């Protein structure tokens, strides 16, 4: 079984979270929205299917599995915070159901990697915005730990892209 690409640090426990709809709604933006974890999973899986480079395909699979862990932790946290972890973005006034319109359908390796790099950059920026709005320290600790993984993904994808360019230029 492929191991997820994650930092060598434990995730904070979310077992003792208590109802907090404000925090749950904030993290729903990272759960199943256009730039959320569900989109990342689908995009990495799609790109992995089109990649003929075994090393990069393995990297994409490792990242997809890490994103699945993130989705699971966010869903569990949302549920404990009092929000049904359905695949939608929730605000006080409305909900937007998830759709796949932001999943990149690129099929060339360089474009796939660039799209995946952009996805990680967007995820990191979105998580940092969520952190700036969160007041719940337990939820913030989870988000900070997830950001560490996203930064690792960004670094590894950037390295893969650099190596691809070097190979193409030699």
Secondary structure, DSSP 8 states (H G I E B T S, - for coil): -------SS-----TT----HHHHHHHHHHHSSTTSHHHHHHHHHHHHHH---HHHHHHHHHHHHHHHHHHHHHHHHHHHHT----SEEE-SS-EEE--STTS----SHHHHHHHHHHHHHHHHHHHHHHHHH---HHHHHHHHHHHHHHHHHHHHHHHHHHHHHHHHH-
